[in-house]
Amino acid sequence: MHNRAIPAIDAALTPRQGVTRLGQPMSYSRAPACDLAPWIGRFYVTAIDLPEDYQLDCALLNDVAVIRIQLSGQWTATTGRGVMRMGKSALLFGPQMKAMPVSVIGSFISIGFAVRPGTGATLGWESTTNVVDRLFHLDDVGLPGTPILESLDPDGSPEDWISAIETIIRGEVERRKLARPDPITTRFEVLSYRDPNAKIEDFASECGIGLRQLERIVRRDFGMSPKQVLRRARALDMAAHLRGVADQAEAEEIMLRYYDQSHLIRDFTKLFGMSPRQFVQRPLPLMTLTLETRQARRLEAIDRLEPGGVRPWE
């Protein structure tokens, strides 16, 4: 399926960070400072100008927990525990087992960062299964939501906002004496980026642990079984390819991860609630933005993109 058939974004939608070669919206994003890299995957800033009463309906599907700071826009999200509505807010989105419907009314600015798997265990979540498909205000889960919101100048630049958040995170790391994620978790995260068709048994053997121990670690830090994590990673890579925010040099490899068309349709429909063809035909700007940020992180993690390098879809 060729991704050049994807529709252009609505003329009413104006991304401040520009668009990809195929006309899809882009975020400003970058890797975290080196001292924060054990816990933070990637920062992003998305700013979209819309008419005041325009409602943008879309969905999100993230493979890790994401902290999102919504500086503007009126947001609605359909979570695993019901519908939540919020304006200016600091939020924790747990990783998702399937696409989460979201909508926003009016222009918006969203600033956020991916929380690397295993970080939650050191922050008191006990298990990531407790936050999967859920949404929380940061202050309600003991994280510095109010200080982050107060530190961000609405007229600041994307780099100003990210630097301010990094300063607060650095203070939290020091105050909590935050432990690094389990090394097995870190290796499994990279495996999901590099080879989501890998055999779980082989990975456990390479790590020198039993399969049941691997299952426990992955469920604790990813919120689901190892096979589910890899199935979702495979679908997210395919989705990024279909939306034109992937490295086209990997296109054939990504498509060959599926045994046949029915295999692709089955997995894709389960995760995204639509077939690959429908996914290509719909605008889905918010979904595309999250896929783009993940692919940038992924390509850096598997050494296909230098930190700060030009992304293949730019």
C-alpha positions as CSV (number, residue, x, y, z in Angstrom):
1,M,0.0,0.0,0.0
2,H,1.5,3.3,-1.1
3,N,1.6,6.1,1.5
4,R,1.6,8.9,-1.1
5,A,-2.2,8.5,-1.3
6,I,-2.6,10.1,2.1
7,P,-4.9,13.2,2.0
8,A,-3.5,16.7,2.6
9,I,-4.3,18.2,5.9
10,D,-7.3,20.5,6.2
11,A,-6.6,24.0,4.9
12,A,-7.9,25.3,8.3
13,L,-5.1,23.6,10.1
14,T,-1.7,25.5,10.2
15,P,1.2,23.7,11.8
16,R,3.7,26.2,13.2
17,Q,6.6,23.7,12.8
18,G,5.9,23.1,9.1
19,V,5.0,19.9,7.2
20,T,6.7,16.8,5.8
21,R,7.5,16.1,2.2
22,L,4.1,14.6,1.8
23,G,2.3,17.6,3.4
24,Q,1.7,16.0,6.9
25,P,2.1,18.2,10.1
26,M,5.4,18.1,12.0
27,S,6.4,18.8,15.6
28,Y,9.6,20.3,17.0
29,S,11.3,17.4,18.7
30,R,14.7,16.5,20.1
31,A,16.4,14.0,22.3
32,P,16.7,14.8,26.0
33,A,19.9,16.1,27.7
34,C,22.3,13.2,28.2
35,D,21.9,13.1,31.9
36,L,18.1,12.6,31.5
37,A,18.3,10.0,28.7
38,P,17.9,7.0,31.1
39,W,14.3,8.1,31.9
40,I,13.2,10.4,29.0
41,G,12.8,9.1,25.5
42,R,12.1,12.3,23.5
43,F,10.7,15.8,23.8
44,Y,8.2,17.3,21.4
45,V,6.4,20.6,20.9
46,T,3.3,20.8,18.7
47,A,1.6,24.1,17.9
48,I,-1.4,24.1,15.5
49,D,-3.4,27.2,14.6
50,L,-7.1,26.5,14.0
51,P,-10.3,28.7,13.9
52,E,-11.7,29.3,17.3
53,D,-14.7,27.0,17.0
54,Y,-13.0,24.3,14.9
55,Q,-13.1,20.8,16.4
56,L,-10.4,18.4,15.3
57,D,-11.3,14.8,15.9
58,C,-8.5,12.2,15.9
59,A,-6.8,9.5,18.1
60,L,-3.5,8.7,19.8
61,L,-1.6,5.5,20.1
62,N,1.6,5.6,22.2
63,D,3.8,2.6,23.1
64,V,5.1,4.4,26.3
65,A,3.8,6.7,28.9
66,V,3.8,10.3,27.7
67,I,3.6,13.5,29.8
68,R,1.7,16.2,27.9
69,I,1.5,19.8,28.9
70,Q,-1.5,21.4,27.1
71,L,-0.9,25.1,27.1
72,S,-4.0,25.9,25.0
73,G,-7.0,24.2,23.4
74,Q,-10.0,22.5,24.8
75,W,-9.3,18.8,24.9
76,T,-11.4,15.6,25.2
77,A,-10.1,12.1,25.5
78,T,-11.9,8.8,25.7
79,T,-9.8,6.8,28.2
80,G,-10.1,3.3,29.6
81,R,-12.1,4.8,32.5
82,G,-14.4,7.1,30.6
83,V,-14.3,10.6,28.9
84,M,-12.1,13.3,30.3
85,R,-12.2,17.0,29.4
86,M,-9.4,19.5,30.1
87,G,-8.1,22.9,29.1
88,K,-4.7,24.1,30.2
89,S,-3.3,21.2,32.1
90,A,-0.3,18.9,32.8
91,L,-1.2,15.2,32.2
92,L,0.2,11.7,32.3
93,F,-1.0,9.5,29.5
94,G,-0.3,5.8,30.1
95,P,0.8,3.6,27.2
96,Q,-2.1,2.4,25.1
97,M,-3.1,-1.0,24.0
98,K,-5.3,0.5,21.3
99,A,-6.0,3.9,19.8
100,M,-7.4,6.5,22.2
101,P,-10.0,8.8,20.6
102,V,-9.1,12.5,21.3
103,S,-10.4,15.8,20.1
104,V,-9.5,19.5,20.5
105,I,-11.4,22.7,19.9
106,G,-9.4,25.7,18.7
107,S,-5.7,26.4,18.3
108,F,-3.5,24.4,20.6
109,I,0.0,24.1,22.0
110,S,1.1,20.7,23.4
111,I,4.5,20.1,24.9
112,G,5.5,16.7,26.1
113,F,8.0,13.9,26.5
114,A,8.0,10.2,26.3
115,V,8.7,8.4,29.6
116,R,11.0,5.4,29.0
117,P,9.7,2.0,30.1
118,G,10.8,1.1,33.6
119,T,10.7,4.7,34.8
120,G,7.3,4.2,36.3
121,A,8.5,1.5,38.6
122,T,10.9,4.0,40.2
123,L,8.2,6.7,40.5
124,G,5.8,4.5,42.5
125,W,3.4,3.2,39.8
126,E,4.3,-0.3,41.0
127,S,3.3,-1.7,37.6
128,T,2.6,0.0,34.3
129,T,-0.5,-2.1,34.0
130,N,-2.0,0.4,36.4
131,V,-1.8,3.3,33.9
132,V,-2.4,1.6,30.6
133,D,-5.1,3.3,28.5
134,R,-5.6,5.8,31.4
135,L,-5.1,9.6,31.9
136,F,-4.1,11.4,35.1
137,H,-3.4,15.0,36.1
138,L,0.3,15.1,37.2
139,D,-0.4,16.6,40.6
140,D,-2.7,13.7,41.4
141,V,0.0,11.1,40.9
142,G,2.7,13.0,42.8
143,L,4.4,14.6,39.8
144,P,5.2,18.3,39.5
145,G,2.3,19.4,37.2
146,T,1.8,22.8,38.7
147,P,5.5,23.7,38.8
148,I,5.8,22.8,35.2
149,L,2.8,24.8,34.1
150,E,4.1,27.8,36.1
151,S,7.5,27.6,34.5
152,L,6.3,27.9,30.9
153,D,6.0,31.3,29.4
154,P,3.1,31.2,26.9
155,D,5.2,33.4,24.6
156,G,8.4,31.3,24.9
157,S,10.0,29.3,22.1
158,P,9.8,25.5,21.9
159,E,13.4,25.2,23.1
160,D,12.6,27.6,26.1
161,W,9.8,25.3,27.1
162,I,11.8,22.1,26.8
163,S,14.7,23.5,28.7
164,A,12.4,24.7,31.5
165,I,10.9,21.2,31.8
166,E,14.4,19.6,31.8
167,T,15.4,21.7,34.7
168,I,12.4,20.6,36.7
169,I,12.9,16.9,35.8
170,R,16.6,17.2,36.7
171,G,15.5,18.4,40.2
172,E,13.1,15.5,40.5
173,V,15.7,13.0,39.6
174,E,18.1,14.4,42.2
175,R,15.4,14.7,44.9
176,R,14.0,11.2,44.4
177,K,17.5,9.7,43.8
178,L,15.8,8.1,40.8
179,A,17.1,4.6,39.9
180,R,17.7,3.7,36.3
181,P,15.2,1.4,34.6
182,D,15.9,-2.4,34.7
183,P,18.6,-3.2,32.1
184,I,16.4,-6.0,30.7
185,T,13.6,-3.4,30.1
186,T,16.0,-1.1,28.3
187,R,17.2,-3.9,26.1
188,F,13.7,-5.0,25.3
189,E,12.7,-1.4,24.4
190,V,15.5,-1.4,21.8
191,L,14.5,-4.8,20.6
192,S,10.9,-3.5,19.9
193,Y,12.4,-0.8,17.8
194,R,15.0,-3.0,16.0
195,D,13.2,-6.3,15.4
196,P,9.5,-6.6,16.5
197,N,9.4,-10.0,14.8
198,A,12.0,-11.4,17.2
199,K,11.4,-14.6,19.1
200,I,10.8,-13.9,22.8
201,E,12.5,-17.1,23.8
202,D,15.7,-16.2,22.0
203,F,15.7,-12.7,23.7
204,A,15.3,-14.2,27.2
205,S,18.1,-16.7,26.5
206,E,20.4,-13.9,25.3
207,C,19.7,-12.0,28.5
208,G,20.4,-15.1,30.6
209,I,17.0,-15.2,32.2
210,G,14.0,-17.5,32.0
211,L,10.9,-16.8,29.9
212,R,8.7,-16.3,33.0
213,Q,11.0,-13.8,34.5
214,L,11.0,-11.8,31.2
215,E,7.2,-11.9,31.1
216,R,7.1,-10.4,34.7
217,I,9.6,-7.7,33.9
218,V,7.9,-6.7,30.6
219,R,4.4,-6.7,32.1
220,R,5.6,-4.5,35.0
221,D,7.4,-2.0,32.8
222,F,5.4,-2.0,29.6
223,G,2.0,-2.9,31.0
224,M,1.4,-5.9,28.7
225,S,3.0,-9.2,27.6
226,P,6.2,-9.2,25.5
227,K,4.3,-10.5,22.4
228,Q,1.7,-7.7,22.7
229,V,4.5,-5.1,23.0
230,L,6.2,-6.4,19.8
231,R,2.9,-6.7,17.9
232,R,2.1,-3.1,18.7
233,A,5.6,-2.0,17.7
234,R,5.2,-3.7,14.4
235,A,1.9,-2.0,13.7
236,L,3.3,1.4,14.8
237,D,6.1,1.1,12.3
238,M,3.7,0.2,9.6
239,A,1.4,3.1,10.5
240,A,4.4,5.5,10.3
241,H,5.2,4.1,6.9
242,L,1.7,4.6,5.7
243,R,1.6,8.2,7.0
244,G,4.9,9.1,5.3
245,V,6.8,9.6,8.6
246,A,9.2,6.7,8.4
247,D,12.6,6.0,6.7
248,Q,11.6,4.8,3.3
249,A,14.8,2.8,3.1
250,E,13.1,0.5,5.6
251,A,9.8,0.3,3.7
252,E,10.2,-3.2,2.3
253,E,11.5,-4.6,5.6
254,I,8.5,-3.1,7.5
255,M,6.0,-4.6,5.1
256,L,7.7,-8.0,5.1
257,R,7.1,-8.3,8.9
258,Y,3.5,-9.3,8.1
259,Y,3.0,-12.8,6.7
260,D,0.2,-11.7,4.4
261,Q,-2.5,-9.0,3.9
262,S,-5.0,-10.6,6.3
263,H,-2.4,-10.7,9.0
264,L,-1.8,-6.9,8.6
265,I,-5.5,-6.1,8.4
266,R,-6.2,-8.1,11.6
267,D,-3.5,-6.6,13.7
268,F,-4.1,-3.1,12.4
269,T,-7.8,-3.1,12.9
270,K,-7.4,-4.4,16.5
271,L,-5.0,-1.6,17.4
272,F,-6.3,1.3,15.3
273,G,-10.0,0.5,14.9
274,M,-9.7,0.7,11.2
275,S,-8.2,-1.1,8.2
276,P,-4.8,0.1,6.8
277,R,-6.7,1.4,3.7
278,Q,-9.0,3.5,6.0
279,F,-6.0,4.7,7.9
280,V,-4.4,6.0,4.7
281,Q,-7.6,7.7,3.5
282,R,-8.2,9.7,6.7
283,P,-6.3,12.9,7.6
284,L,-5.4,11.9,11.2
285,P,-3.0,14.8,12.0
286,L,-2.6,14.1,15.7
287,M,-1.9,10.5,15.1
288,T,0.7,11.4,12.5
289,L,2.4,13.8,14.9
290,T,2.8,11.1,17.6
291,L,4.0,8.5,15.0
292,E,6.6,11.0,13.7
293,T,8.0,11.7,17.2
294,R,8.2,8.0,17.9
295,Q,10.0,7.2,14.7
296,A,12.6,9.9,15.4
297,R,13.2,8.3,18.8
298,R,13.3,4.8,17.3
299,L,15.8,5.7,14.5
300,E,18.1,7.3,17.0
301,A,17.8,4.3,19.4
302,I,18.8,1.8,16.6
303,D,21.6,4.1,15.3
304,R,19.9,4.9,12.0
305,L,19.7,8.7,12.8
306,E,22.3,10.9,14.5
307,P,20.8,12.9,17.4
308,G,19.7,16.2,15.9
309,G,20.1,14.9,12.4
310,V,17.7,15.6,9.6
311,R,14.7,13.2,9.7
312,P,14.2,11.2,6.5
313,W,10.6,12.6,6.0
314,E,11.6,16.3,6.4
